[in-house]
């Protein structure tokens, strides 16, 4: 642990825990949904890392962990929904509940696990993000930017540069290529380590 660092070990353990959940026999009915959450979490983590690295104002490994944890509320809802087949079968309702409730549930889970408040707040950007650009960038800003980028085609990322999140993170349009490159590199590293 001293050679790898606590953050890297913790992030790897979280990644493997989600992967093991996917493989668990009792979760066979939701494995496709869990796999989608896991895949999205990996991409959010890699993108959060790349944004933090380029910004230089937030620790990259902590940003990675926040991206990894961002959808833990969806995972909780999904594992509970499997006990209610009618609800699990109604994909539209399930997705609506996940989108509406996952930030608060995720934050509660992360707080119960004893993570610091800046980590738990990153799971609920609508509640804790402050767009005032004169403030120091925070983890919640990095994760919010990662969510925004992930929901946008990479070719359209430069269109987001005028949003306050970029100014607060002290990033400009020329940083987009570096973020994209760092994202792909980190994602490849994650995929290799978990293969």
N, C-alpha and C positions, 0 to 999 in steps of 0.2 A: 504494500500500500504506500510505503514511503517513496518508492520509485515512481509509481504511477500517479499518485496524488489522490486525495480523498474524493474530489469532485468527479474525476474520471471513473473511479471505482463505483461511486454511487450512481452515476449515469449509466454505466454498463449494467449494474445490478437492476436498475429500473427497467432498462430495455429488455433484459433477459426475463424479468418477471412478467412483463406483458406478453412476451413470446411464449412463455410457459403457459400462461392463461389461455392462449389460443390453442395450445395442444392438449389442454385438459379434456378428458373424456366427458365430464359433466357439462361442458360448454359446447358440445358438438353442434347443437341447434343454432348457435349464434357465431360460429367460427368465421363465417364470411364477413359479418359485421365487425367482429373484433379485429380481424385482419385489416379491414379498411381503417379503423381507428388507429391501429398500430402503425400502419403505413403513413397515415397523415401525421401522426405524432412524430415519427422519425423525420419526416420532411420539415415539420415545424421546428423541431429541435435543430436540425442542420441549418435551416434558414436563420433561426434566432442566433445561432453561433456566428454565422457569416456576417450578419448585421452588426452584432456586438463587436466582432473583430474589426470590422471596417470603421465603425464609429469610434472605438477606443475609449468609450466612457463607461462601459459596463463589462463585467467579467464574462468572458466568452463561455466558460464551462457552466457558470450559473445560468446564463441565458439559454444554453443548450438544455439544461435540466428543466427550466421553465417551459420551454417548447415541448419537451417530452411529457411533462405533466399537464399540459394545457387541456387535454381532452379526457383526463381521468374521470371527470364527472359523467361523460358519455359512457365510458366503460362501466361505471357503477350502475347507471340507469339500465344499460343493456343487460348486465348480469342479473339485475332484479326483474327485468321484463320477461326473461325466459321462464319465470314461474307463472306468467300470465299469457298463455298461448294466444288468446284472442288479441291482446294488446300487441304482442310480438308480431303477429300476423298482419297487423295494420301498420304498414311501413310509414305511411304519411303521418299518422298520429305519433308514432314512436319518434320519428325524426323531429317533429314539432316540439315534443316534450324534451328531447335531447338538446335541441338548439336553445330553447328557452331556459332550461334548468341547469345545464351542465356547468356554467360558470360558478354559480353559487354552491352547487354540490361539490364541484372540484375544489373550490377554495376551502370549504369545510373539511374535506378529506385531508388536504395538504396541511391545514392548520392542526388537525388532530394528529398528524404524523410528526408535528413539531418543527416544521420548516419555518424560517423567518417570515415576517409579514410581507417583506418586499417580494418574496417568492409567491406566497399565496395570493397577493394582490394582482400578480401578473396573470392569473387565471380569470380575472374579472375586469378586463380593460374598460368596459363601459362605466364601471363604478369608480375606478381608481386612476384612470388616465387623465392627465392634465395637459392640455395643448399649449400652455404658455411656453413659448420657445425660449424665454430667458432662464427657465428652470433647468437644472442639471438633468440630463437624460436618465431614465430609470428602467428597470427590467420590464415594467409594464409597457413602456414605449417600444422597446425592442420586440416583445412578443406581439404587440398590436401590429407593428410594421410587418412582422413575419406572416401573420394571419392575412393581412391585406395583400401582400405579395403572393402568397400561396393561392389566394382566391382570384388572382389575375393571371392571365397568360403572360409568360416571361417576356414575350415581345412587347407587351404593353406596360411593363414595369416603369419605363421612363415617364409615362403619362402620370404616374403618381407623385412625381418629384415635387410638385407644387403644394402638396398636402403638408400641413404643419408638422406632421410626424418627422418628416425629413429634416426640416429646419431644426427641430428640437434635438434630433440625433446628430446634428452638425454634418449631415451628408448632402451631397450635391449630385447632379445627374451623371457626372463622370465616375461616381462611386458605384453606380448600378452594375457595371460590368464586373467589378471586383467582387461585389456581393454575389452575383450569379456564379462566378467562378469558384468562390469560397464555398458556396452552397453545394455545388456539384461535387467538389473535392471532399467536403465533410460527409455528404451523403454516401459517396462511394466508400469512404473509410468505415462508416457505420455498417454498411451492407457487407463489407468484407469481414469485419470483426464478428458479425452475428451469423455469418453463413455456416 
